[in-house]
């Protein structure tokens, strides 16, 4: 079978939540009232660090699909003042974030042990607070997300091929920046990372057999497999990849914004920025070209995310390898599209009702691991008031 991106149809229930008259959906979905409703209606667990695990009602997969967000909506009412990246978390929050991530990944890998039968992924996405509130495709909740989901390989293989020019698959055209025009310098810059557990993989060996994605992104294999997820040094290396990406992003968009070659404050790898990035004529030429495009094209200018925004993935490929990659996060695209999976949600009450009991059962199983590990308190949502699914509730 020739590798190709896939477009799957995922059923979802109707939404009972009403948006106040005269209010745009993106404005309402970012309000404290919506976050309160999210926790009350679909919340699974809340930690002392403000981490909220919840059921993705308009989700990607009906096999397994949950998210964890840093829900600061009750403490910080200004959406633009909330943390949106992992590097903005406190040390305590980050420690809990890593532990929750590890346990949920452990659950998925144990529940779905055959890499030929199920695609397992964990995808962390920052939601940039500088994006205009009324921008089409703007994230509905301006908080850092961690997505945990599983797709049956059989369903992906049977799905229609997606249009490779789909704006979601191309990051609205922005992936041409990092993956084509800056590919070599991007990879060279990240080579500075001193990683022991994560080993770089050649581009041609890192993509999924089924979809051919991710395309051109730097990827690292976790040597030692799933058992290394409990090794704190893995999370240190996972953090180093993010720090390298943030240095690259800040250096590039600072050059685009000001035209000045300077090392960003608090850079993690200042020498590498000076030598590899600012010393590269190609890096500077691409930044100048983009700067001119921003000046001349107001629509393009409105798509630029000046503050660092990223998607960092940990996924299992068909051979069972655990692979880490990272990409910029642009307009409207979803975490699955880095792996070549375009999800179309379709309201279908009957289809969702047929899979909901099993889906919720697996979410509650996964939640129990976090409760046992003393990572938070369970939430009694209408569909699981006493830790068991109740049909027709909510």
CORFENPE-V813247 format. One line per field, one symbol per residue. ss: DSSP state (~ for helix, > for strand, _ for the rest). psi: psi as a letter, one per 20 degrees, with the letter a starting at -180 (. if undefined). burial: + if it has 9 or more other C-alpha atoms within 8 Angstrom, else -. Layout:
BEGIN
ss = ???
psi = ???
burial = ???
END
This chain:
BEGIN
ss = _____>>>>>>>____________~~~~~__~~~~~~~~~~~>>>>____>>>>>________>>>>>>>________~~~____~~~__~~~~~~~~~~~~~~~~~~~~~______>>>>>>>>___________________>>>>>>>>~~~~~~_>>_________~~~_~~~~~~~_~~~~~~~~_______>>>>_~~~~____________>>>>__~~~~~~_~~~~~~~~~~~~~~~~~~~~~~~~~~~___________~~~~~~~~___~~~~~~~~~~~~~~~~_~~~~________>>>>>>>_____>>>>>>>______~~~~~_>>>>>>>_~~~~~~~~~~~~~~~~~~~~~~~~____>>___~~~__________
psi = pppqqqoqppqqrqpipppqpjpqghggijqhgghgggghhjqgqprijjppprpognahqjgporqpqnnjhhhohohijqpiqhiiqrhgghghgggggghhgggghhhmioiihpppqpoppqopiipphjppjqphomqpqpppqppphghghiqqpqoijphhhjlkihihghhghjgghggggiihpnpghppqpqgiiiqqhghjqqoiqpqppopibhhihiohhghghhhhggggghgggggghhhghhjpoqpqqkqhmhhhggggfijphgghghggghghhghhohgghiipohqpprppqoqpahijqppprqrqoboiqrhhihjkoppopppngghghhigggghghhhgghhhhghjlirpqpnrhimhkjqpopjr.
burial = ---+++++-++++------------+++++++-++-+++++++++++--+++++++--+++++++++++++++--+--+--+++++--+---++-+++-++++++++++--+--+-+++++++++++++--------+---++++++++++++--+--+--+----++++++-+++++++-++-++++++------+++-+-+--+++-++++++-++++++--+--++----++-+--+++++++++++++++++--+---++-------+++++++-+--++-+++-++-++-----++---+--+++++++++++--++++++-++++++-+++++++++-+--++-+++-+++-++++++-++-+++---+++++++++++--+++----
END
